[in-house]
């Protein structure tokens, strides 16, 4: 129902990018108005499904770090090695898929944008994305850059820690994490009550503080204060390398809500009616779970 443009966009993009952390396009069909995309088979579904244990899968903390690293590598490839660079524009836990070995693969390029004007470093475009993951600076200025993906990825990192939805019962995960952080808490960094109980006793010993600090850097309001995806990759690699001496078992098998140009307020402000509307089912769900709003152009 999204129309032919997203369909065509996905085919063109996935035909020219190849990386082990990007979902592979096998083929497509467009006949008599029917649109079909055929992808490589990704057996273990979405990251979101696995965070809530759908199918009996449990992700330990180290596996979550590896999923974060794989996803970051896929995005860094799009930003740094694709020519011209590609901005995904809809990074979220339902667009990260896990294969047989739980390797992360970034999916759904229907909203992706080519960054052809590399001198500017951004492109002016009407806002698209999923509320909760949406870069507030992009939302307010309509200036899209690679750092918009960085913000969305930072929200995914917070999901990996908490297993919570970005917006839940009127609360926003970024604000909740920033408020809860306690620099003097050596074990849980002030986040014990917010962490997914499944990883509570693992993460405190394995780079939790550095991972949270990196996530918070990614979700800075100003794009200029966020790291690049390449820097994110390096930081997560360091966290995993520092854990080499610790053996941890791998995973066990036991948007159209208005014209953004007319909504200049910060999308996650306490005074903004958007969060209240979402928590009251004002918008259709998107991405396979409740309380998601899709932003589409006029």
C-alpha positions as CSV (number, residue, x, y, z in Angstrom):
1,X,0.0,0.0,0.0
2,X,3.0,2.3,0.2
3,X,3.2,2.6,-3.6
4,X,5.7,1.9,-6.3
5,X,8.4,4.4,-5.2
6,X,9.5,2.6,-2.1
7,X,9.4,-0.7,-4.0
8,X,11.6,0.7,-6.8
9,X,13.9,2.4,-4.2
10,X,14.5,-0.9,-2.4
11,X,15.3,-2.8,-5.5
12,X,17.8,-0.1,-6.8
13,X,19.6,0.2,-3.4
14,X,19.8,-3.5,-2.6
15,X,21.0,-4.3,-6.1
16,X,24.1,-2.2,-5.6
17,X,25.1,-2.9,-2.0
18,X,26.5,-6.2,-0.6
19,X,27.5,-6.8,3.0
20,X,27.1,-9.7,5.4
21,X,25.2,-7.4,7.7
22,X,22.7,-6.2,5.1
23,X,19.8,-8.4,4.1
24,X,20.3,-9.8,0.5
25,X,17.7,-9.2,-2.2
26,X,17.3,-12.4,-4.3
27,X,14.7,-11.1,-6.8
28,X,11.5,-9.2,-7.4
29,X,8.3,-9.2,-9.5
30,X,6.1,-6.3,-10.5
31,X,3.2,-7.5,-12.6
32,X,-0.3,-6.3,-13.0
33,X,0.1,-4.0,-10.0
34,X,1.4,-6.8,-7.7
35,X,4.7,-6.0,-6.0
36,X,6.9,-8.8,-4.7
37,X,10.4,-8.7,-3.2
38,X,12.2,-11.9,-2.5
39,X,14.9,-11.8,0.2
40,X,17.4,-14.3,1.5
41,X,15.7,-16.4,4.2
42,X,16.4,-15.0,7.6
43,X,15.3,-17.8,10.0
44,X,15.2,-16.1,13.4
45,X,13.1,-13.1,12.7
46,X,13.5,-9.6,14.0
47,X,15.7,-8.3,16.9
48,X,12.5,-7.0,18.6
49,X,10.9,-10.5,18.5
50,X,14.0,-12.0,20.1
51,X,14.3,-9.4,22.8
52,X,10.8,-10.4,24.0
53,X,11.7,-14.2,23.8
54,X,9.4,-15.0,20.9
55,X,10.0,-18.6,19.8
56,X,11.8,-19.5,23.0
57,X,15.0,-17.7,22.2
58,X,17.0,-16.0,24.9
59,X,19.7,-13.4,24.0
60,X,22.5,-13.2,26.6
61,X,24.4,-9.9,27.0
62,X,27.4,-10.9,24.9
63,X,25.2,-11.9,22.0
64,X,23.4,-8.6,22.2
65,X,26.8,-6.8,22.0
66,X,27.6,-8.9,18.9
67,X,24.2,-8.1,17.3
68,X,24.9,-4.4,18.0
69,X,28.3,-4.7,16.4
70,X,26.9,-6.5,13.3
71,X,24.1,-3.9,12.8
72,X,26.6,-1.0,13.3
73,X,28.9,-2.5,10.7
74,X,26.1,-2.8,8.2
75,X,25.2,0.9,8.7
76,X,28.8,2.0,8.6
77,X,29.1,0.3,5.2
78,X,26.1,2.2,3.9
79,X,27.5,5.5,5.2
80,X,31.2,5.1,4.5
81,X,31.6,2.7,1.6
82,X,28.5,3.0,-0.6
83,X,28.9,5.5,-3.4
84,X,27.0,7.8,-3.0
85,X,26.5,7.2,0.7
86,X,23.1,5.7,1.8
87,X,21.0,6.9,4.8
88,X,18.7,4.1,5.9
89,X,16.2,6.4,7.6
90,X,14.2,3.8,9.4
91,X,16.6,1.9,11.8
92,X,14.7,0.1,14.5
93,X,14.7,-3.3,16.2
94,X,12.0,-4.6,13.8
95,X,14.3,-3.8,10.8
96,X,17.3,-5.8,12.2
97,X,16.9,-9.5,11.3
98,X,18.8,-12.4,12.8
99,X,19.9,-15.4,10.8
100,X,20.7,-19.0,11.8
101,X,23.8,-18.0,13.7
102,X,22.1,-14.8,15.1
103,X,24.2,-12.6,12.7
104,X,22.5,-9.3,12.5
105,X,21.2,-8.1,9.1
106,X,19.8,-4.6,8.5
107,X,16.6,-4.8,6.4
108,X,13.9,-2.6,4.8
109,X,15.4,0.0,2.6
110,X,12.1,1.4,1.3
111,X,12.7,4.7,3.0
112,X,16.4,4.9,2.3
113,X,18.0,8.0,0.8
114,X,21.1,8.6,-1.3
115,X,23.3,11.3,0.0
116,X,24.5,12.6,-3.4
117,X,25.6,16.0,-2.2
118,X,28.6,15.1,-0.1
119,X,29.8,18.7,0.2
120,X,26.7,19.6,2.2
121,X,26.8,16.4,4.2
122,X,23.0,16.4,4.4
123,X,19.9,16.5,2.2
124,X,16.7,18.5,2.7
125,X,13.8,16.1,2.6
126,X,10.4,15.6,4.1
127,X,10.5,13.6,7.3
128,X,10.1,9.9,7.2
129,X,10.8,7.3,9.9
130,X,9.3,5.7,13.0
131,X,8.5,7.8,16.1
132,X,10.6,6.7,19.1
133,X,13.6,6.2,16.8
134,X,13.3,9.4,14.9
135,X,16.2,11.9,15.1
136,X,14.6,15.0,16.7
137,X,16.9,17.4,14.9
138,X,15.9,15.9,11.5
139,X,12.3,16.1,12.6
140,X,12.5,19.8,13.4
141,X,14.8,20.9,10.5
142,X,14.1,18.4,7.8
143,X,17.9,18.2,7.4
144,X,18.7,14.5,6.9
145,X,22.3,13.2,7.4
146,X,24.0,10.0,8.4
147,X,23.8,11.2,12.0
148,X,20.0,10.6,11.8
149,X,20.7,6.9,11.5
150,X,23.2,7.2,14.4
151,X,20.4,8.5,16.6
152,X,18.0,5.7,15.7
153,X,20.8,3.2,16.3
154,X,21.4,4.7,19.7
155,X,17.7,4.0,20.6
156,X,18.2,0.4,19.4
157,X,21.2,0.1,21.8
158,X,19.0,1.2,24.7
159,X,16.5,-1.4,23.6
160,X,19.2,-4.1,23.8
161,X,19.8,-3.0,27.5
162,X,16.2,-2.7,28.6
163,X,14.1,-4.8,26.1
164,X,11.6,-2.0,26.3
165,X,9.8,-0.3,23.5
166,X,11.2,3.2,22.8
167,X,7.9,4.8,23.7
168,X,5.9,2.9,26.4
169,X,3.0,4.2,28.4
170,X,3.8,7.8,27.6
171,X,7.5,7.5,28.6
172,X,10.4,7.8,26.3
173,X,13.4,5.5,26.7
174,X,16.0,8.1,25.9
175,X,14.8,10.5,28.5
176,X,14.3,7.7,31.1
177,X,17.8,6.4,30.6
178,X,19.5,9.8,30.8
179,X,17.6,10.6,34.0
180,X,18.4,7.3,35.7
181,X,22.1,7.2,35.0
182,X,24.2,7.3,38.2
183,X,27.9,7.8,37.7
184,X,28.7,6.4,41.1
185,X,26.9,3.1,40.6
186,X,29.9,0.9,39.6
187,X,27.8,-2.2,38.8
188,X,24.7,-1.0,37.0
189,X,25.3,2.7,36.2
190,X,22.0,3.5,37.9
191,X,20.0,1.4,35.4
192,X,19.4,-1.8,37.5
193,X,15.6,-1.2,37.6
194,X,15.4,-0.5,33.9
195,X,17.5,-3.4,32.6
196,X,16.1,-6.5,31.1
197,X,16.2,-9.1,34.0
198,X,17.6,-11.7,31.6
199,X,20.9,-9.9,31.4
200,X,21.0,-8.2,34.8
201,X,23.9,-10.3,36.3
202,X,25.9,-10.5,33.0
203,X,26.0,-6.9,31.8
204,X,27.4,-5.4,35.0
205,X,30.7,-7.2,34.3
206,X,30.9,-6.7,30.6
207,X,31.2,-3.2,29.4
208,X,27.7,-2.0,30.4
209,X,29.0,1.5,31.4
210,X,30.8,2.0,28.2
211,X,27.9,0.7,26.1
212,X,25.5,3.0,27.9
213,X,27.8,6.0,27.4
214,X,28.1,5.2,23.7
215,X,24.3,4.9,23.3
216,X,23.8,8.2,25.1
217,X,26.4,9.8,22.8
218,X,24.4,8.5,19.8
219,X,21.1,10.0,21.0
220,X,22.4,13.5,21.6
221,X,19.9,16.1,20.4
222,X,22.5,17.8,18.2
223,X,23.8,15.7,15.3
224,X,27.2,17.3,15.6
225,X,27.7,15.8,19.0
226,X,27.0,12.2,17.9
227,X,29.7,9.8,16.8
228,X,29.9,8.4,13.2
229,X,28.8,4.8,12.7
230,X,32.4,4.0,12.0
231,X,33.3,5.3,15.5
232,X,30.4,3.3,17.0
233,X,31.8,0.2,15.4
234,X,35.2,0.7,16.9
235,X,33.8,1.4,20.4
236,X,31.7,-1.8,20.4
237,X,34.7,-3.8,19.1
238,X,36.7,-2.5,22.1
239,X,34.0,-3.5,24.5
240,X,34.0,-7.0,23.1
241,X,37.8,-7.2,23.0
242,X,38.0,-6.3,26.6
243,X,35.7,-9.2,27.4
244,X,38.0,-11.8,25.8
245,X,39.1,-13.1,29.2
246,X,35.5,-13.8,30.2
247,X,33.6,-16.8,28.8
248,X,29.9,-16.2,28.3
249,X,27.5,-18.7,26.7
250,X,26.0,-17.5,23.4
251,X,22.3,-17.2,22.9
252,X,20.3,-20.2,24.2
253,X,17.4,-21.8,22.4
254,X,15.5,-22.9,25.7
255,X,3.7,6.4,9.6
256,X,1.5,9.2,8.6
257,X,0.6,11.4,11.6
258,X,0.7,14.8,10.0
259,X,2.9,17.2,8.2
260,X,6.3,17.4,9.9
261,X,6.8,20.9,8.5
262,X,3.9,22.1,10.6
263,X,5.1,20.3,13.8
264,X,8.3,22.1,14.7
265,X,8.2,21.1,18.4
266,X,10.7,18.5,19.7
267,X,9.1,15.2,19.0
268,X,9.7,13.8,22.4
269,X,8.9,16.9,24.5
270,X,6.8,16.3,27.6
271,X,4.5,19.0,26.3
272,X,4.2,17.6,22.9
273,X,0.8,15.8,22.4
274,X,2.4,13.1,20.2
275,X,3.5,10.9,23.0
276,X,0.1,11.1,24.7
277,X,-1.6,10.3,21.5
278,X,0.6,7.3,20.8
279,X,0.0,5.8,24.3
280,X,-3.8,6.1,23.7
281,X,-3.7,4.1,20.4
282,X,-4.2,7.3,18.3
283,X,-2.1,5.8,15.5
284,X,-1.9,2.5,13.7
285,X,0.8,0.2,14.8
286,X,3.9,-0.1,12.6
287,X,6.7,-2.6,12.6
288,X,4.9,-5.5,14.3
289,X,4.2,-4.1,17.8
290,X,1.9,-1.4,19.3
291,X,2.4,2.3,19.7
292,X,4.4,3.0,16.6
293,X,3.7,5.9,14.3
294,X,5.0,6.1,10.7
295,X,5.9,9.5,9.3
296,X,5.3,9.9,5.6
297,X,5.6,12.9,3.3
298,X,2.7,15.1,2.2
